[in-house]
Amino acid sequence: MSDPKNPNIEKRSTPQYSLYQRENFWKSNDGEVPPFNTDPGKLEELAKKKLTEGGWNYASSNAGMSQTHLANRQAFYRHRIVPRQLVDTNIRDTSSEIFGHKVSAPIGFAPIGINKIYHPHGELPVATVAKELNLPYCLSTAGSTPIEKVAEANGQSPRFYQLYMPHDDELTISLLTRAWESGFDACILTTDTWQLGWRHDDVATSNYAFYHGIGADLGLSDSVFQKRLKEAGIDPVKQPNEAGAMWIDNVWHGRAWSWEKIPWLIKTWKKISGGRPFCLKGIQSAEDAKRAIEVGCDGIVVSNHAGRQVDGAIASLDALENIVNAVGATTYIMYDSGVRGAADVVKALALGAKFVWVGRLWVWGLSIMGEPGVRHVMKSLLADLDILMNVGGIQNIEQIDRSFLESYPKAYSLIAETSKL
């Protein structure tokens, strides 16, 4: 299937990730079985069986009627990969570079909050697997583990900090300082979540973990926020619900920031970090991409928050195409939203993204089996990419461009069910 004695393996600069396929095929000979099925639909179904109602609702919920979530998948479907034949892919290279870090592939662990509702160990198993695979890890401000502990689990691997900016400059500076001192060397401000989108299932079940004393550890471990709790007369030990609410109400506060604040934030981060990259996440229009460049951002993440914030919004992949056409190579463009396999990664790269963030896939793995579950999902994704490059005639990531795609018109019909994918 993939000969482990293949002499080309030693010549490759990246591992033969495709051997993970062989490893799983062989398991039955040793009386073992693969951990679980990584087909995205089946992965989701299994995660639903493992999670509590609240965990499942939060992980799976989308804004409104999930039409943006559906649009994300429809957009991927309208682009088809055109494989190349008789290409020497024997020493193919899956590696990429992001912000000065050489990584195994142009794939990263997207920032997702409150991991403790998916697994008791929260963000730690995810950061550990990211370290093992040399894939970038991005920690959310809504994370449920202190910044310093996540950094410890992530070792010397590349990691970035996703900021939800409080309306408290001292607290913002404290968070950024902690992140930098813990080895998070790029800051990514999320711009589409001043508050959560309207998500029916979460609202119907009062499903907001922070209001129930769960998941506020990142904030509760901050010295400035501890001071704010004391000023408010809240004891986080005796009043966990109130403390959690005060934290998240500082993070998802409902008070929108505007472009006028961004120069201050860039200057502050650059001062703290010695000039490391600053990016915006949530960009969906070409006009905003141009504005991000004008104010001095080092990169952008084209994202609609996986359809969780604005219902009926443009598909993130369609937004990517528009933005690349508008700003081209003048900034570092990353992609997020709706990725379910290696083919999706290749399509996003072909349309002009330099890097792709993956979220729900590893969330399902974490929910199903903790650290081994995250490892299985992400090793499978790397194997999927390695195999696609081998059989699709791609020698390295830099070769992937629009010539690898055949694209069809934007003609999306409404499907009268929520897509599992």
Order of alpha helices (4+ residues) and beta strands (2+ residues): alpha-alpha-alpha-alpha-beta-beta-beta-beta-alpha-beta-alpha-beta-alpha-beta-alpha-alpha-alpha-alpha-alpha-beta-alpha-beta-alpha-beta-alpha-beta-alpha-beta
